[in-house]
């Protein structure tokens, strides 16, 4: 229970109507639609929720936490469980009132936004001036600021619009002690156009591969790079989601490519990247679009081409046909199925399909091979599908198709991201208890391929992985100690470590993990300073 005197200070910061300690309100913050082990509650209930509307109000809340031995945890749209508190005595800083697009610079191709601007909102405004924004695979309701500064950032438009952290320019950052830091050109009062300098860049401190997940303060504004859009300012659409029907821009084409095996699939991805074609692309289960599938293949690549001119579009189509032919594939043109094309278009363009996985009961999870080379990720998709099949056959997850990876390549084919999603029944205790085993299987599969699982930010994974990763955790802890001497940020997902809980894990699998860690260990203790 938060003390009345502290609660009054929060009211003074954000206004009495913008802070709450009502149990019913706080429980809504403790529910998440992803990886939820209980239909009613998962993350720790905060002791209060504060809704600041400005940078100054954010600073005020953070300073109250510093002065009174409390912690803060911020989220923007609240779409992931990592946005909620991981321990007791945490103030949930809900940034929903900070929802403004502050600037769209058409000439220099960037936008300045606040935390609760969502991808769909920014995209709609950017398209009016011939620009577009990267939207992550979790959906258009997510915050571009959060994925660029504090969390994760891949999506099916990454083939053209990169990876969220790459699009980050200047930043306004409330440090864990409540002080304000401005990164890049904004720090010299020169606008938002660059995120580095003068002098050493701090973007690598602000975020690494995964971001600090509010463990290093709160980002209140940032500038993001935008990309070319040569289509209409508004795409006329009726209906929603799977009943949507859109008017397709003339300079856009959609194809399904099917390949006979994983080698030809990987070769095609490399060739597509070398040809610099594609505006939106993702590997999908061929059974999800049976009308397009030739059958007897599981290597299906859905790709949208978008040309800046008729000539550009023609080049891309010819290049794609040549690549598919060279890689012994089959090409399906969705112009032959206009109603299906009209449904698929906005679901791909706005990354809506994948948000449908987030159910009220929190009944899905994912195994991930983070961001690695294309060949490695193609193998990783196979390995994770095998794990999924094994657990389906044992009744430990719901029985659905195993070969349904979410696979996207980006940055000119230098690397790719893959996930194999699985579903479970949150009412089934046996399936809930199995989650840990699947996570460890994911970790083993990653280590066997010298890759990294997505959940390396989880405290027990961080501890077991640090010896095979240069003890990255040591440097994160040093950064946290310097920027957050009062430990006011809820930084469990940024710096905390704990032992892996092997209870219930078959001894053979536990031993395999320990053997791999010992085999690939390349640092004893922390690196030299």
N, C-alpha and C positions, 0 to 999 in steps of 0.2 A: 504494500500500500504506500503510495507516495504521500509525503508529508504535506500538510495544508500550506505551509510557508513556501515550499518549493513549487507547489502547484500554482500558487498565486503569482510567483515570478514568471512561470510559463504564460499565464494569462496576460501579464503585463507585456510579454514579448510579442504575442500573436493575436491577442484579443480573446476575451472569455468565450466567445462563440466558436473559436478555432482550436480549442484544446479540450480533451475529454479524458476522464478516468472511469467512465461507466463500464462495468463488466461486459455488458452486452455489446458495446461498441468495441472494446478491446478484443473480444473474442473474434470479431470479424477480421481483425488483423492477424490472428493466429491461424486462420484457415488459408490454405493455398491449393490451387488446382493442379499442382504437379508433384508427383512422388509423395502423395499424402498417405500416411500410414493409418489414419483414422478419419472417417468421413466428417467428423465434427471439429477436430483440432489437431494440429501437428506442431508448428513452431511455438516457441515460448510466448505466452501472453505478455505484451508490454505493460509497464505500470502506468503509462499515460501515452496519449497520442497528441502530437502538436502539428498544426498545419500552417506553416509560415507562407507568406505571400511574396517575400522579397529576400534578397541576400542579407540585408540587415537583420531581418527577423530570424533567418537561419543562424546567423552569428549569435544572436541573443539566446536562442535555445541551446546551442552548443556551449556557450559560456555558462549557462545555468547548470548544465551537466558537469562541467569542469569544477565549478565552485561547490558542488554538493555531492560529489562522489558517485554520480550516476553515469550511465553510458547512453549513447545515442546510436540509432540505426536508421538510415534513410532509405526510402525507396521512391521511385517515380510512379510507374503504372502498377507496380506490385504484382507482376506476372510470374515471379519466381520465388520459391521458398527462401532463397538466400537473401531476400529483401526484408525478412522478418527477424526479430531478435533471436539470438542463439543462447542467451542466458537471462537471468533475472535482473531486475533493476535497470531496465533499458527503456528509454523514451523512443517511441516510434515517431520518426520525423517523416510525415506524409507530405510529399511535395506536390500534391495534385493542384494546388492553387497557383503554382508557378507553371503556367501552361501557354506562354506566349511565344510566338515566332517574332523575334525582335528585329530581324533584318534578313532580307534575301538580296544578296549582291549578284545581280545578273551578270555583270561584266566579269567579275573575278570568280564567279561560280562557287559561292559558298552561302551558307545560312547560319544565323546566330539564333540559338534556341534556348529555352528553359527546360528543366527536367521533365515536366509532364506533357510536353509536346509529343504526340505519337507519330509513328511512321506514316500512317495514312494522312494525317493532318498536314505534315510537312510536304508529302508528295503532292497532294492536291494543290497546294499553293505554289510549289516549285514548277509544276507543269504549266501553270499560267504564263510563265516567262521562259518556256522552252528548256526547263531543267528537270532533273529527277534526283531522288535520293535513294541510297541503299536502305533496304528493309530486311531485317534479320529473319531467319527461318521461323522463329517463334511467333511471328505474325505482325500485322500492321498496327496493332494496338500497343505494341511495345515502344519504349522510349529510345530514339536514336542517340540521345545524350548518354543514357545509361550504358548501352552496348558499346559506345565509342570510348567512354572514359572509365567505366567501372566494372563491366561484366564481359560478355562475349559478343561476337559479331559476324557470323557467317549467314548467308542466305542464298537463294537460288539466283539472285541477280548479281552475285559476287563475280561471275564470269566477266561482267562489264564494270561493276561499281565497287569492286574490291571488298575489303574486310574492314569492319567498322573502325578498329584502332588506326588503320592507315588513313582514314578520312578525317582524323581529328586535327584541328588547327588550334587557334588560341583558346584559352580556358580561364574561367573565373572559379577559384577553388577556396572554399572555407576549410581551413586546416582544423585538425582535431582540437586545437586550443582556442579556436574561435577567430583566429587572425585570418586576414584575406590575402591570398596569393594570386597574382595574375601572371599567366604563362604566355610566352611568345610576344608577338607584336602588341597585344593588348596591354601587356605590362609596361610598355613604353609609350602608351597612349597613341599608338599608330594604327589602330584598327585591329581587325580580327584575322588578317589574311594568312598568318603563319604561326605555327605553334612552337617554334624553337627560337632561342636566343633572346636578346644578345647574350653572348657567353654560353656556358654549358646548358644543354637542354635538360629540362626536368620532366619531359614526357615519359621517360623510362622509369622515373620515380613514381609518377602519377599512376601508371598502370604497366603491368607486364603482360604475359600471355592471357591471363584471366581477369585482370583488374582487381582492385582491392575490395570490391563489394561493400563500399561504405566504411571499410576498415581504416581508411586514411583521411577521413573528412567527408565533405559533401560538395559535389560539383553543382554550382548554381547557374552557370551559363557556359556555353561552348559554341565554337564555330565548327561547322562540318562542311567538307568538300561536297559539291553537287556535280552532277554529270549531265551530259547532253540528252535532250529529249526532242526528237524531231516530229513527234506526233501532235495531235490536237490538244488544246489546253484542257479539255474535258473529254473523257471517254464515256459516251452515252451508254448507260447500263440500266437495265430493268431487272428486278429480282435481286436476291442476295445468295451468296455462297453457291451451293450446288444447283440452284435454280436461276443463277444469274445469266443474263443474255446481253452481251456487249457488242457494240458496233466496232468492228476491227479496223484499225487504221490501215490505210492503203500500203504503207511502207513497212508492214509487219507480216511475217509468216511464222507458222508453227509446224514443227515436224517431230515425229518420233523416230529415233534411230535404234535399230536392234542389231546386236552383234553376237556372233556364235560362241565366243568364249571370253574369258577375262583379259587375255593378252590383246586380242583385237579391240576390245573395249578400251583398255588403257592406251593403246596406240592411237585410237581415234581421239581420245581426250587430248593427248599431246598435240596431234595434228590440228585439231580445232583451235587450240591455244596458239600454236605457231601461226595459223592463218589469221588470227585476231578477229574471229567472227563470233557472233552470239551476243544477245542482250540479256538472256535469262535462260538458265539451263539447270537440270537436276536429273539424277538417276531415280527411276521409280520402278516399282513392281509392275511388270508387264500385264499382270492380271487386273490391275486397276483400270486399264484401258484396253479391254480384250478386242474391241473392234479394230484396233490398230495393230495388234500383235500378230506376227506370223506363226506364233507357237514355238515350243521347244527351245526357248531361250529365256534367260533371266537377266540379260544385260540390255536394259532399255534406258535410253537417254532422251529426255524430252527437252527440246531446245527451241527457243524463240529467237528469230532473227529480226532485227530492226535497223533499217537503213536510213542514212541521212539524206539519201537521194535514190532515185530509181536505179542508177548505175551501181551505187553501193550495195543495195539490196540484191541486185542481180549477181554481183560478184560473190556475195555471201552464200547465195543459194547454189551457185556453181561450185564454189569451194566445198560446201557441205556435201553435195552429191558426190564429188570426186573422193572426198575422204571416206565416206560411207562405203563407196565402191572399193577403194583400196583396202579397207579393213573388213571386206567380205560381209558387209552388213546389208540391212534392208531399210529403206526409207519410206515413211508414211507421211503424206501431206494432208493436214487437217482441213484443207479447203474442200476436200471430198465429203467432209462431215460438218457442214456449217453450224448446226445447232450445238454440237459438241465443242467446236472451236469457240463459239460465242460464250459457252460456259467456262471453258478452261482459261480464257484470256485473262480476265481480271483476277481470278484465283491465283494465277502464276505471277502476273504483273504486280499485284499487291501482296503476294505471299500469304494468302488467306487459307489455303488448304491445310497447312500444318498447324495452324492455331486450333483447328477442329479437334486435335488430339487432346486438348485440355478440357477434361470433363469435370462436372461438379464433384464427383466422388474422388477425384485425384487418382484415376485408375490407370495411368500409364507412366512408364519410366523409359530410360534409354541407356544403351551401352554405346560408348563412343570411342573412336580412335581419333584423337584431337585433330591437329593440323599437321599433316605430314605429306611426304611425296606421293604422287598419284599411284605408283606401283604398290607402295606399302599400303595405301588406303584401300586399294582394290582387294588385296589379300586380307586386310583387316575386316572388310565387309563379309568375306567368306567365313573367317574365323568366328565372328560375332554371330552370324547366322547359324553356325553349327552349335554354338552355346545355346542359342535360343531354341533350336530344335530339340536339344537334349532336355531342356527344362519343360518344354511343352509336353513332350512324351511322358514326363514324370508327373504331369498335372500340377506343376509348381508355378506356372503362369497360364494365361488363357491360350487356348489352341487356335492360333491364327497362322497365316503364312509367315515363314521365317525369313525368306529372302526379300525383305522390303526395306532396304537401306535408304536413308536420306543421305545422298552423296552429291557434293558440289565441288567443283574445281574453281580456282581463282588465281589471280596474279600471274596471268599468262602461263598457266599450267605448271607453275613451280610447286604447287601443293594443293591438297584437297582436304575436305572435311567429310567424315562419314559417321552416321549414327544408325544403329539398328534398334528400332523402337519395339517395346513389348508392352502388353497389357496384363493387368492382374485385377483380382477382385479384392477391394479393400476390406471386405467383410470376412475374407478367408485368412485366418491367422497363419495357416501354414504357408500361404503365398507371401504374406507380409514378412514372415521370418526368413523366407528364402532370398529376400532382396540383397542381403549382405553377401550371400554366396555368389550371386550373379555379379555383384560389383567386384568381388575378388577375382572372379573368372575373367572379367573385363581387364583388370589390372595385369593378370598373368599373360593374357593374350597380347597386351600392349608391350610388356617387357620382352616377351619372346621375339618381338619384331623391332625392338629398340624404339618403340613409340611411347606416347604418353596418353594416359586415359584422361578424359575431361575432368574427372573429379579429383584431380591432384590438389585442389584447394581444400578438400576435406581433411580435417586435422590428422587422422590416422594415416591416410594416404600420403600426406605431406611428410610425415615422419619417416615412413618406410621408403619413400622415393628420394629423399634428400641426398643419400650417399651415392646414388646413381645419377644425380643431377647437379653435381658441383656444390651441394649444400646451399641451394638457392634460398632455403628458408632462413639461413643465418643472416643473409643480407636483408631480407624482408624484415626480420626482427630488429635489425639495427636501424633501418629506416623508421620503423614504427616507434622505437624508443626515442628517436630524435624529434620526430614530428608530433608525438603523442605522449609526452612524459607523464601525464596524469592518467593514461590509459582510459580516456573518455570515449573513444570509439569502440563499438562492438566489433572487435577485430578477430573473432574466432576463425572465420573463414579466410583470413589473411595471414595470421602468424601462429595460431594455436597449434600445438602438437599433442597427440595422445597415442598410446599403444594400439595396435590393431587388435580388435576383439576376434579371436579365432574360435570362440565357443560356438559349437554347432557346425563348424566347418570340417569336412572330412580331412583327416590327418595328411593324406596323400597330397591334397591340394594345398594345404597350408605349407607343407614341406617344399612343394614345388615353387611357391612364391618366395620363400626364404632362400632357396637355392639360386633362383634367378637374381635376387637382389645382391647376394654375395658374389655371383659371377660377374655382374656388370658394375660393381662398386668401383669408383675411381677416385674417391676422396675419403680421407680419414679426418674426422672433425671438420672444422670449417676452413675455407681457403685462407691463405696468408693475406694479411691486410697490407 
